[in-house]
Amino acid sequence: MPRTTELLWYILGIGVIGVGTLLLGILAGRLVRKRLRSDQPTEPFTIQDLREMREREEITPQEYQAMRATIIGRLKAAPRSEPRKPRPLDPQAGCQRPDANSGPPPAEDR
């Protein structure tokens, strides 16, 4: 009987260690993925970087304008990361959002 109890505790300990290791691995993977997303610049240079390079005369004013136009063009063409929030409808214009609860307004609003 004591041998069986020791074996059960051993298996339970190995299981807890395995589950803990798995959870730590998942957490580490999420943290790494989140950091990689936030650290990657969308452009190799920002417009501020270009301004500083132009001020240090590392690039000519013509190169600055061309690179700036390229960055702005890419930013305009890139899809937005967050969808735009819809503007609220004007209650004075009599517009209502269609939803499951649409119906006559409460008595106090009439």
Secondary structure, 3 states (H helix, E strand, C coil): CHHHHHHHHHHHHHHHHHHHHHHHHHHHHHHHHHHHHHHCCCCCCCHHHHHHHHHCCCCCHHHHHHHHHHHHHHHHHCCCCCCCCCCCCCHHHCCCCCCCCCCCCCHHHC
